[in-house]
Amino acid sequence: MKQGNKIILLIVLLVVSIVFFMTYHMGNNLDYVLSRRSIRLATMTIVGISVAFSSVIFQTITNNRILTPSIMGYESIFILFQTLIVFFYGDKAFKVISQQENFFYAVLLMLGFSVFMYFLIFGRQRKNIFYLLLMGMVMGTLFNTLSQFLHVIIDPNEFSIVQNFMFVSFAKMNVKLLGIATITSIGTLVLTLRYLKYLDVIALGKDHAINLGLDYNKLIRTFMLIIALLVSVSTALVGPITFLGILVTNLTYELFKTNKHVQTVWLCSAVSCICLITGQFFVEHILSFSTTVSIVINFVGGIYFMYLIWSSRKRIS
C-alpha cells in the first residue's frame, strides 16, 4: 500500500474509533453521556500526543527503538512523590493538597529531576547520553525500591489511595486539571515544532550533527526538557503507561517508512490515540471496568516488546 493511502486509512481509523467511542450505547441521557465521554476523549488525546512526541524524540536522540522516557525514572519518581504525600498525611493527603497543586508539584519535581540529571552528566565531565540513560535506570530503580518500602509500611487503606495513581484510569477526570494539562501540552508542542527539523540531523549521529553545524549539547538539553515536560504532564494527569511508547512508535516505524520527524510524530500521535481509544472502549464495554486501560496496553505492549527483542536478536545472529 502506498504511503498516502496508509495515511488516509489511519485518519479514517482514528475518526471511526472516535465516533464509535462517543456514540456506542448512549442511552437516553445524551447530554450527560456525551459530556463525560468528551472529557475522557480529550484526556486520551492529550496523553496520546504527549506519549507519541516524547517517545519519538527520545528514541531519536538515543538512537534506540526499544527505549522510552520511562527508563529515565520519571514514572518512578511520580509514584514515590504520591507515596510520600500519603505517607505523611494519610487519608487526608488530598484534602491538604488539592489535585491542582499535586499536578503542579509532580510536574515541577519531574522537570527538576531532568535538569539535575542533565547537568550531573553533561556538566564538567561532558559524558555522552548513554551515561544519562544508565544513571536514569539506577535512579529509577532507587525510587521504585523506596516506594515499595513505603508501601509495606503504610496502612493498607492508605495504600489503596496510592494504588489509584499506579494504574491509568480515564473513568474519573478533573475538568480543571484537564484544562491546565491542555494548556501546558499545547505550549510545549508549539515549542517542540520549532525544533523537530533538527531531529532529522540528530538521527544521523552526534558526529554528523556537529559536523553539519548543530549545537548538539544545547539541542539535547532542549529535547530532554521537552521530553520531561510531556512525560510529566501525561503521567501527572492519568498515571504511568510504561509500554505505550514502545508499542505506538514501533508500529508507526513499521507502517510508515519515513525519516521526516515532522511526519513521524503526528502519525505516531494518531496511532497512539487509536490505541488508547480502542483500549478504553474495550475496558468499558467488553470488560465492564474490571481492569484499567494501562493493564491492557501494558499487556499487549509487553508482548510486542518481547517480539522486538527476539526479532532484533535474530537479525544480529
Salt bridges, closest charged atoms under 4 A:
ASP200 OD1 - HIS261 ND1 2.66
GLU254 OE1 - LYS257 NZ 3.81
GLU284 OE2 - ARG40 NE 2.86
GLU284 OE1 - HIS285 NE2 3.76
